[in-house]
Amino acid sequence: MENNIRTIHITSEDGLKEVAEAIIEATGRRTVVVFRGEMGAGKTTLIREIASQLGVGDTVTSPTFAIVNQYKGAGDRNIYHFDFYRINDIREAYDFGYEEYFYSGDLCLVEWPEKIEQLLPENVVTVRITVDDETSRTFEIE
């Protein structure tokens, strides 16, 4: 499989629309998107923009304590937003049935995938976020 990486540099939140469009386009038939970046890099903000473009009308917030939030997009499409930051043991992911989500065919947007690395499907979209300065970010979409 060809390994294409698209890099987008933005200097304000206004650029997130382009980044979200590129991520949606990159998914193709893949349904799990992982977001890698330091605390405060803008993972949830980017996921909010992706959800908006997919027709989610609800307020998108980080599921830090719930681990997963479910949203309905256009055409009644299920979109799941995960935040594994507070996972201390991989068994916690098994306990809430991660595989039912990851292998459902529904879109899964995953923050802090490092915490559950060995549970991720093989063919995920990876988004790396680098903080360049207070308002600038570089996104690598693979």
VENQUIVEN-V758161 format. One record per pair of residues at least 4 apart in sequence whose C-alpha atoms are under 7 Angstrom apart, sorted by the first residue. I is the first residue (numbers start at 1). GAP is how many residues later the second one is. Records with the same first field share a line. If there is no record, write none. Layout:
I=GAP, GAP
This chain:
4=138
5=135, 136, 137
6=134, 135, 136
7=131, 132, 133, 134
8=11, 130, 131, 132
9=128, 129, 130
10=5, 126, 127, 128
11=124, 125, 126
12=123, 124
15=4
16=4, 30, 33
17=4, 32
18=4
19=4
20=4, 26, 29, 30
21=4
22=4
23=4, 118
27=4, 98
30=93, 94
31=74, 75, 76, 77
32=70, 75, 76, 77, 92, 93
33=75, 76, 77, 91, 92, 93
34=75, 76, 77, 79, 90, 91, 92, 93
35=8, 75, 76, 77, 91, 92, 93
36=75, 76, 91, 92, 93
37=4, 91, 92, 93
41=88, 89, 90
42=4
43=4, 68
44=4, 18
45=4
46=4
47=4
48=4, 12
49=4
50=4
51=4, 5
52=4, 5
54=19, 20
55=18, 19
56=15, 16, 17, 18
62=21
63=4, 5, 6, 19, 20
64=19, 21, 22
67=15, 16, 17
68=12, 13, 14, 15
69=11, 12, 13
70=8, 9, 10, 11
71=7, 8, 9
72=4, 5, 6, 7
73=4, 5, 6
78=28, 29
79=27, 28, 29
80=27, 28, 29
81=27, 28, 29
82=27, 28, 29
83=27, 28, 29
84=27, 28, 29, 31
85=27, 30
87=5, 28
90=4, 26
91=4
92=4
93=4, 5
94=4
98=4
99=4
100=4
102=6
113=4
116=4
125=17
126=15, 16
127=12, 13, 14, 15
128=11, 12, 13
129=8, 9, 10, 11
130=7, 8, 9
131=5, 6, 7
132=4, 5, 6
